[in-house]
Amino acid sequence: MRRSEALRIFGFPENIQNPDEKELTRRYRKLAREKHPDKGGNPEEFLRIKQAYDILQGEEDPDSNIRHAPTQMDEMFEQVFGGFDEIFSKFKGEEPKKTTKRRIKLSVNELFHGAVREMELEKTKPCDVCMGTGTGSKVQCSDCGGSGIMSFTKKTGRGFGMRTFECTTCKGRGGIGMGSDVPCSACHGHKRVHYMVKKGVDIPKGIPHNARINLEEGWDNPVEIVVQHPTNMDDGWKGWRLNADSRNLEITVPISLEEALIGRSMKIDHPGGGSVEITIESGTQPGTKIIKKDRGLPPCPDAKMPPSSAIIEIQVVIPKIPTEHHENTRRFFEIISRTT
């Protein structure tokens, strides 16, 4: 499903870049209630509404460290196998990791030249007060390593399975000795404390709209940065428009009737810097489009995106004729018609 189709499903104009999140959610809930299969709706139509909402929200499947809009096959795979990570985490006695999502809206300059955005992100570390035991004791249980959980492998009819149980030595607390029966006053029994760190996030030039940058190394939970393009109303476009589907730059250039008849050369300021040179041939018709290949958005190798094109549409401005000339012309044609 294209982004333009997703916008049409919720009644937004196709040229809108980022629909208001509250309004999008309101329209999604309304449509979902109306089209839900439990209320007699078509299941396929209900799934298309969900797919359109996910696309506009930017819920895409991963593609290396930058993610794109999912294909239909990707979504089917996710629906069938998407819960396996959580199942395996519980199977190993671990809590499933939750992804932290943050959004970045680029400026026009950042889109064309890339940027390094400094962000303040949350990390966790073992509590220094209780040494990661979560209790009033600083002594970790040696049997469970402070986790409070023991595990063992048991043979079943289908092979081997992992079983977990509460550590009997520390009674699931993780700490032993004096103070182990009360929670730590610093981490309140969570064993880890949160703190903020500053991280420079590299944004490659030409990155697709709603692409994801995944930060996994060195983080307790994966961090997902959602990168969004500037809207066509933002300053810096210099009259150009960005086509959300094709990634092409588009602009309408007005010229005089004389210029359309005899032709001319001209330069158009480019939002990425410099200018685009075009030649208007003599006899150019209104609505003529001049395509300058590779002069749209720059390539983004990280996302395997080639450069896009710049499309210039010529608009011929017809001069206005004064009112008295209109009257003279009318009389002239009246005389001609009488004589013939």
C-alpha positions in Angstrom: 0.0 0.0 0.0 1.3 3.4 -1.0 1.3 6.3 1.5 -1.0 8.3 -0.8 -3.6 5.4 -0.6 -3.2 5.3 3.2 -4.0 9.0 3.3 -7.1 8.6 1.1 -8.5 5.9 3.4 -8.6 8.3 6.3 -9.7 11.2 4.2 -6.5 13.3 4.3 -5.3 15.2 1.2 -2.6 13.2 -0.7 -0.1 16.1 -0.6 -0.1 16.3 3.2 3.2 15.2 4.7 2.5 14.5 8.3 -1.2 14.3 9.3 -2.0 15.4 12.9 -1.5 12.4 15.2 -4.6 13.0 17.3 -6.8 13.5 14.3 -5.3 10.4 12.6 -6.0 8.3 15.8 -9.6 9.6 16.0 -10.3 8.7 12.4 -8.7 5.3 12.8 -10.8 4.4 15.8 -13.9 5.6 14.1 -13.3 3.5 11.0 -12.1 0.5 13.0 -15.3 0.5 15.0 -17.4 0.8 11.9 -15.6 -1.9 9.9 -14.8 -4.4 12.6 -15.7 -8.0 11.6 -17.5 -8.5 15.0 -19.9 -5.8 13.8 -20.5 -7.2 10.4 -17.6 -5.5 8.6 -15.4 -6.9 5.9 -12.2 -8.5 7.4 -10.1 -7.5 4.4 -11.3 -3.9 4.6 -10.6 -3.9 8.4 -7.0 -5.1 7.8 -6.4 -2.5 5.1 -7.5 0.2 7.6 -5.0 -1.2 10.1 -2.3 -1.3 7.5 -2.9 2.3 6.4 -2.8 3.4 10.1 0.5 1.6 10.6 2.0 3.2 7.5 1.1 6.7 8.5 2.3 6.0 12.1 5.6 4.7 10.6 5.3 1.1 12.0 7.5 -0.5 9.4 9.5 -3.8 9.5 13.3 -3.6 9.8 15.6 -3.3 6.9 19.2 -3.4 8.3 19.5 -0.3 10.5 17.0 1.8 8.5 13.5 0.6 8.0 11.0 1.1 5.2 7.2 0.7 4.7 6.3 -3.0 5.0 5.2 -5.1 2.0 2.1 -7.2 2.3 4.3 -10.3 2.8 6.2 -8.6 5.6 3.0 -7.8 7.4 1.7 -11.4 7.1 5.0 -12.7 8.4 4.9 -10.3 11.3 1.3 -11.3 12.2 2.2 -15.0 12.3 5.7 -14.8 13.8 5.9 -11.4 15.5 5.3 -12.8 19.0 8.1 -15.3 18.9 10.7 -13.0 20.6 8.4 -12.6 23.6 7.7 -16.4 23.7 11.5 -17.2 23.6 12.2 -14.5 26.2 9.7 -16.1 28.6 11.1 -19.5 27.7 14.6 -18.4 28.8 13.2 -16.8 32.0 13.9 -13.3 30.7 11.7 -10.2 30.4 11.0 -9.3 26.7 12.9 -6.2 25.6 10.7 -3.1 24.9 11.8 -0.7 22.2 12.1 2.9 23.1 10.8 5.1 20.2 11.8 8.7 19.6 10.9 11.0 16.6 13.1 13.5 14.8 11.7 16.0 12.3 14.4 17.2 9.8 14.9 20.6 8.4 15.2 21.1 4.7 19.0 21.6 5.0 19.4 18.4 7.1 17.5 16.4 4.5 19.8 17.4 1.7 23.1 17.4 3.6 22.7 15.0 6.6 23.2 15.9 10.2 24.3 14.7 13.6 21.4 15.2 16.1 22.3 15.2 19.8 19.6 13.4 21.7 19.1 12.8 25.4 18.2 9.1 25.9 17.6 7.0 28.9 19.8 4.1 30.0 19.9 1.9 33.1 22.7 0.4 35.2 22.9 -1.8 38.3 22.0 0.1 41.4 25.2 1.2 43.2 23.5 1.3 46.6 22.4 -2.3 46.7 24.9 -3.6 44.1 22.1 -4.8 41.9 20.4 -7.0 44.5 17.3 -4.9 44.7 17.3 -5.3 48.5 18.8 -3.6 51.5 21.7 -6.0 51.3 24.8 -5.5 49.1 25.6 -9.2 49.0 24.3 -11.0 45.8 23.1 -14.5 46.0 25.8 -16.7 44.5 23.3 -19.4 43.4 21.2 -17.2 41.2 23.7 -14.4 40.6 21.3 -11.8 42.0 18.5 -12.5 39.5 16.3 -14.3 42.0 15.5 -17.0 39.4 17.0 -20.4 38.8 16.6 -22.4 35.6 17.2 -26.0 34.4 16.7 -28.0 31.3 14.2 -30.8 31.4 13.7 -33.5 28.8 10.1 -33.6 27.4 8.3 -35.8 24.9 9.2 -33.3 22.2 12.9 -32.8 23.2 14.3 -30.5 25.8 12.6 -27.6 27.5 13.8 -24.8 29.9 12.1 -24.5 33.3 12.5 -21.6 35.7 11.7 -21.3 39.4 12.3 -19.0 42.3 15.7 -19.3 43.9 15.3 -21.1 47.2 18.5 -19.6 48.6 17.5 -16.0 48.5 13.7 -16.6 48.1 13.7 -14.7 44.8 15.1 -11.6 46.3 18.6 -11.7 44.7 20.3 -10.5 47.9 21.2 -12.4 51.0 22.2 -11.5 54.6 21.2 -8.5 56.6 18.6 -6.3 54.9 17.7 -8.8 52.2 14.1 -8.9 53.3 13.5 -5.2 52.6 13.6 -3.4 49.2 16.5 -1.1 48.3 15.6 2.6 49.1 17.4 3.8 46.0 16.0 1.5 43.2 12.9 0.4 45.2 13.6 -3.2 44.5 14.1 -2.9 40.7 17.8 -3.7 40.9 18.6 -1.1 38.2 18.4 2.7 38.2 17.7 5.0 35.2 19.9 7.9 34.1 20.1 10.1 31.0 22.9 10.3 28.5 23.5 12.4 25.4 24.0 10.6 22.2 24.9 11.9 18.8 22.7 10.3 16.1 24.0 10.3 12.5 21.3 11.2 10.1 22.3 10.4 6.5 21.3 12.8 3.7 18.4 11.7 1.5 17.0 9.4 4.2 13.4 8.2 3.4 10.4 9.6 5.3 9.5 7.7 8.4 12.7 5.6 8.2 14.0 4.0 11.4 17.4 4.2 12.8 18.0 1.4 15.4 20.4 1.9 18.3 21.0 -1.4 20.0 24.6 -1.7 21.0 25.2 -0.4 24.5 21.5 -0.1 25.4 19.5 -2.2 27.7 16.5 -1.9 25.4 16.6 -1.2 21.7 16.2 2.5 20.8 14.4 3.3 17.6 14.7 6.8 16.0 11.9 7.7 13.6 13.1 10.2 11.1 10.5 12.4 9.4 10.8 14.8 6.4 10.0 18.5 6.7 6.6 19.3 5.3 6.1 21.3 2.1 5.0 24.3 4.2 8.4 24.5 6.0 10.9 27.2 5.1 13.8 26.4 2.9 12.1 24.6 0.0 12.4 27.8 -2.3 9.1 27.1 -4.0 9.7 23.4 -4.5 7.4 20.6 -3.4 8.5 17.1 -2.3 6.4 14.2 -3.7 6.0 11.8 -0.8 5.6 8.7 -3.1 8.2 9.3 -5.8 10.7 11.4 -3.7 10.9 13.7 -6.7 11.1 17.5 -6.3 8.4 19.4 -8.2 8.0 23.1 -9.0 5.8 25.2 -11.3 7.6 28.0 -13.1 5.6 30.8 -14.8 6.9 32.3 -18.0 5.5 35.0 -20.4 3.8 34.3 -23.7 6.8 35.8 -25.4 9.2 33.5 -23.7 7.1 30.5 -24.6 7.2 31.6 -28.3 10.9 32.4 -28.7 12.4 30.3 -25.8 14.9 31.2 -23.2 17.4 29.7 -20.6 16.9 30.2 -16.9 18.3 29.1 -13.5 16.0 28.0 -10.6 17.3 28.0 -7.0 17.6 24.5 -5.5 16.7 23.8 -1.9 19.8 21.7 -1.5 22.0 24.6 -2.7 23.0 26.0 -6.0 20.6 26.1 -8.9 19.0 24.0 -11.7 19.6 25.3 -15.2 16.8 24.7 -17.8 16.3 25.6 -21.4 12.8 26.5 -22.6 12.5 25.7 -26.3 10.7 28.0 -28.7 7.0 27.0 -29.0 6.8 25.5 -25.5 3.3 24.6 -24.6 1.6 25.2 -21.2 2.0 22.3 -18.9 5.3 21.1 -20.4 7.4 19.2 -17.9 11.2 19.4 -17.9 12.8 16.5 -16.0 16.3 16.9 -14.6 17.5 13.5 -13.6 19.3 13.0 -10.2 18.6 16.7 -9.2 15.9 15.8 -6.6 16.8 14.3 -3.2 20.4 13.0 -2.9 21.1 9.3 -2.7 21.0 7.5 0.6 23.2 4.4 0.4 22.3 3.4 4.0 18.7 2.9 2.9 19.6 1.7 -0.7 17.8 4.7 -2.1 19.0 6.3 -5.4 18.9 10.0 -6.1 15.5 11.3 -7.3 14.6 13.7 -10.1 13.6 17.4 -10.3 10.5 18.0 -12.3 9.8 21.6 -13.6 6.3 22.3 -15.0 6.1 25.3 -17.3 3.1 27.6 -16.8 2.5 30.1 -19.6 1.0 33.4 -18.3 -1.4 34.9 -20.8 -1.3 38.7 -20.7 -4.6 40.5 -19.8 -6.2 42.6 -22.5 -7.6 46.0 -21.4 -11.4 46.3 -21.4 -11.5 48.9 -24.2 -9.6 46.6 -26.4 -12.2 43.8 -25.8 -14.9 46.2 -27.0 -13.0 47.2 -30.1 -12.3 43.6 -30.9 -16.0 42.7 -30.5 -17.1 45.5 -32.9 -14.5 44.5 -35.4 -15.8 41.0 -35.6 -19.4 42.3 -35.8 -18.5 44.4 -38.9 -16.7 41.4 -40.4 -19.7 39.1 -39.9 -22.1 41.6 -41.5 -20.0 42.0 -44.6 -19.8 38.3 -45.0 
